[in-house]
Amino acid sequence: MPTELFRRLDLDRLYLPACEAFLQLADNCRSRGVDYFAISGYRSLTEQAALYFQGRLQPGKIVTYARPGLSWHNYGLAVDFCRDKDVERRGLQPSWEKDDYAVLGEEAAKIPGLEWAGNWAKHFRELPHVQFRVRGATLQDSMRIYEDGNQSLPAVWAQYDELRSAQ
């Protein structure tokens, strides 16, 4: 498994079945000759707020439409990936070109539970974003459980485990 592509993330902050699916996705893409680097995984509500207000109340361009608590990143169920557009140059040079995400979308579609945001409605399309969906889980329920559980990811993940075992 290409764990070096995930070195920017704390894998312990991802829901285990989601983490396994994301690693498999990266491995499948690599087998097609394309490396995707995981650049964003779990985000705290504070981090989500900072991103949400960028381009609104803070300088910069808008990078997310999800308010704090209303992103699958907040529960360890989403990862943003990018391609390195210049592998000869030191460090990661993110490519945001649409064509660079075709393999990511194709391979995500093959893994049960994964949803690629490149297929979303045009104004919400996020090519780097892949999320793990648990049937029956909603962001609102996840936020309520997170808040009731003293901001505990394991409390939310227990809900996902229950939903997955009932399927």
PyMOL commands that set and color helices and strands:
alter all, ss='L'
color gray80, all
select helices_A, chain A and resi 3-6+11-13+16-31+45-53+72-75+98-108+117-119+122-124+139-148+153-166
alter helices_A, ss='H'
color red, helices_A
select strands_A, chain A and resi 37-40+78-84+94-95+114-116+129-132
alter strands_A, ss='S'
color yellow, strands_A
deselect
rebuild
show_as cartoon
